[in-house]
Amino acid sequence: MKAIFSVSLLLGFFMTQSAHAGLLQAESSQTREILSLDGLWYFTMNASLVSTIEEATDVDLNLMPVPSSYNDISTKLSVRDHVGAVWYKRTFFVPSSWNDKKVWIRFGSVCYNASVTINDEVAVTHSIGHLPFAAEISSLLKFGRENSIIVEVNNILTSTTIPQGNVETLISGREKQFFNFDFFNYAGIDRPVLLYSTNDAYVDDIDIKTDQSGKDGLVSYELALVGLDPSTSLEVNILDKRGDVVALSNEAADTLIVEDAQLWWPYLMDPNPGYLYTLEVLIKRGEELVDHYKQPFGIRHLEYTSDQFTINGRNIYIRGFSRHEDSDIRGKGLDLPLIIRDHSLIKWIGANCYRTSHYPYADEIMDLADQLGIVIIDEVPAVDTDDFNDELMENHKQSLTELHRRDKNRPAVVIWSISNEPVTQKNESEAYFRQIAAHIKSLDTSRPITIANAAQFDVEHSMQTREIFTDVNRYEGWYQNVGQLDGIYQRIIEYATAWHDLHNKPVLITEYGADAEEGLSYLPTYIWSEEFQNDVMSEYFKAFDELRKESWFIGELIWNFADFRTDQDIRRVGGNKKGIFTRSRQPKQSAFLMRKRYWQLAYELDNATLPDDLDPYTSDAAKLKKKVNVD
């Protein structure tokens, strides 16, 4: 067995109160139990019916699946376009065996404002969508009996919420929500709702940072622990994929050395991508196990300069997508079959990255990215940020705090994106984003930060707040110079080069593309056709290959992975159709073109093996040099 080393940083326990309570993922173990509250809940849009909702006879409005967005479940326009509060209600049973436990409730996400009442007492409120929140509810529960829960959900967005919006009253008297972002404003309890139990002493939070030292991995961790006393002891183990202990400690904060570490690599950069270790924490009183929690993590090293971005000492060329959480009927509700399908397509196409545009994605999605080695640009729900007021800034900072707290241990997350297409032409945006950037940097100095920006480079005021210019959201041939293919190559090269020359920072294209209606075909090419989408992509590819000769050009993300629902607009036929896959996740012509490019880049840059089916056989003259395919 290899030697196990420990470099102690702290003697004794790092103690904390429950400031971070519940934002670790809920995991069952010898000491923790989980009860799911997912399923059919009673539902109403009428506050006066909440107390008698179980007696309602209109089933179409009376029941709502959790998790899901509520908008597309019903056949009623009033539900789809509802503005304001709705109420969810159900009962749940808490076993008597939990009577001496701490009991917590955890919501994966509610969009947007949530107020949770349990047995007629307010348990917790939360105001930021797409992020988890939790509370200890032990004192509110009836053990061994039925309990009631009501969740009030309000989807109204204002100038101070994240994201922003405004409500106007139409001539008919109906209220309508307006917003600048180009995706449907889905609402509801859209991720799992879980109850879980802990003992009085438990792990409240874990912070892990990793690095390399030659062939070894350095793992620094810090535990937030609650309820410890002189009778408790602590064991911390690092487990490899087989479950073998490769390093151990008895401290609440320590740096451990993992010999001959398996590094976390992005997909196709290594034959064994996404390698995860586990930090196992055990709290004991004598021989009694009081708490047991496992936190997956990967060992990897990030480095970024003015002209490169590296993982584990190797340049990474980012290729992938900006995406949306979006599907038929469920809206932004957690959809496990869709998650697996999406990541199967991501691997099939040879991508290694996506941006969580324009909000944090579900825990389950992030878990899969960690496991598969898919690099993530993690974005807060700050979309088209404008009206840079103090209350907005505090909410913006809070969203970053919550995002960092949830995702700080994820090896897949390599960049924090602090906004998408903010109005940075305004002078006041510079001071605003300096404070936002300083806030996330106060939480994490290991990852670069960025803003996905569509402003013209010579009138933009937020550039100095970030290390990587993750933008050039640029739509030549579509929003700019529509239908003109012949200028794309030159304009994109000039545009990206101007950004780098002005600010001396790496450039990543995070959005480009064109809408294509599935099955629409034109020769010669014409906008909205699948051929035109292909032609636009091809012109961009030429520009990207020219830009790749410069080390500061670090990647390309197309908009979008799949078609998605938007608000009603004469520019949108059933939604945004820039996806290279349809909303039902079937490929357009462009998916096959993209697959050839991404795999050829993986072959050239990462020495990856080309799939046998990349080019169907046509003739002997069309043979493509291939390696032996090893799965």
WOURSUL-V301650 format. One line per field, one symbol per residue. ss: DSSP state (a for helix, b for strand, c for the rest). phi: phi as a letter, one per 20 degrees, with the letter a starting at -180 (. if undefined). psi: psi as a letter, one per 30 degrees, with the letter a starting at -180 (. if undefined). A space follows every 10 residues. Layout:
BEGIN
ss=???
phi=???
psi=???
END
This chain:
BEGIN
ss=ccccbbbbcc ccccbccaaa cccccccccc cccbbbccbb bbbbccaaaa aaaaacccaa aabbbbcccc ccccccaaaa ccccbbbbbb bbbbcaaacc cbbbbbbccb bcbbbbbbcc bbbbbbcccc ccbbbbcaaa ccccbbbbbb bbbbcccccc cccccbbbbc ccccbbbbcc cccccccbbc ccbbbbbbcc cbbbbbbbbb bbbccbbbbb bbbbbbcccc cbbbbbbbbc ccccbbbbbc ccbbbbbbcc cccccccccc ccccccbbbb bbbbbccbbb bbbbbbbccc cbbbccccbb bccbbccbbb bbccccbccc bccccaaaaa aaaaaaaaac ccbbbccccc ccaaaaaaaa aaccbbbbbc ccbcccccca aaaaaaaaaa aaaaaaaccc ccbbbbbbbb cccccccaaa aaaaaaaaaa aaaccccbbb bbccccaaac ccaaacccbb ccbccbcccb cccccccaaa aaaaaaaaaa aaacccbbbc bccccbcccc cccccccbca aaaaaaaaaa aaaaaaaccc ccbbbbbbbc cbcbcccccc cccccbcccc bcccccbcaa aaaaaaaaaa aaaaaacccc ccccccccca aacccccccc c
phi=.ffddcdfdb eoeeebeefd gnefffcebf dcdccedfpe dfbbddffeg fdgfefdefg decbfceafe fdfeeegfeg dfcpeccdba dbddfffefe dedcdcdfac ddeccddclm cfeacbcdfm cfbbbecgfe edembfcdcc deccefdcfd edfeabdcee ffnfecedbe fdbfefbped cgdcdbdcef dbeebccccc bdbmeeddcd cbddccnfbg eecccccdde fenefdabbd debacdddfl fefedfgmeb fcfmfdeced dcdcdmeeee bbcccfaceb cdbbcfcacc clndfddfcr becbeabgmf mefgcfgfff ggfffffgen fcbbeefdaf efgfffgffg fenefceedf fedlgblfef ffffffffff gfffffdfee fffdbedead lfeeffgfff ffffffffff ffebdedfdb cecdfffece ddgfebecee bmfccfncfd lgmeefdfgf ffffffffff ffdlcgdcfd baqbfbegnf cccffbgmef ffgfffgfff gffffffffe ffedrbcedb gbgbfcffbf ecempedefe dffemdfegf ffffffffff ffffedmfef ffefcgfcaf fdfdgceffd f
psi=klkklkjkfk jakjllahfg kffkkjkkaf fklkkkglak lkklgjeffe fgeffkfjee ffkkkkklkf egelgkefee gkkaklkkkl llkklffgeg lkklkkkekk jdkkkkkkhg kkeklkgklg kllllkgeff ljkglklkkk jkkkgkkaff ljllalkkkl fffkkkkklf lhlkillajg llkkklklaf klkelkjkkl lkjbflkkjk lkkjkkgllf fllkkkkkka ffgkkflllg lfklkkkjkh kjljklkffk filhkklkjk kkkljbfkje kjkkjllljl kkkkafglkk khgkkkjkkb lkakjklkef cgkkjeeeee eefeeeeefg lgllkikhlk lleeeeeeee efhjkkjjkl hjkhkliile eeeeeeeeee eeeeeegfgk ffjfkkjflk hligfkeffe eefeeeeeee ffejffklll kjkglkffgk ggefglekii bijkikfdek hkfjfffeee eeeeeeeeee eefhlkkkjf klakkkkkfk kkjllklfle eeeeeeeeee eeeeeefffk ffjglkkljl elllkllkkf fjjgakgfkf llfghkklef eeeeeeeeee eeeeeghlkk kfgejkkelf fgkkkllkjj .
END
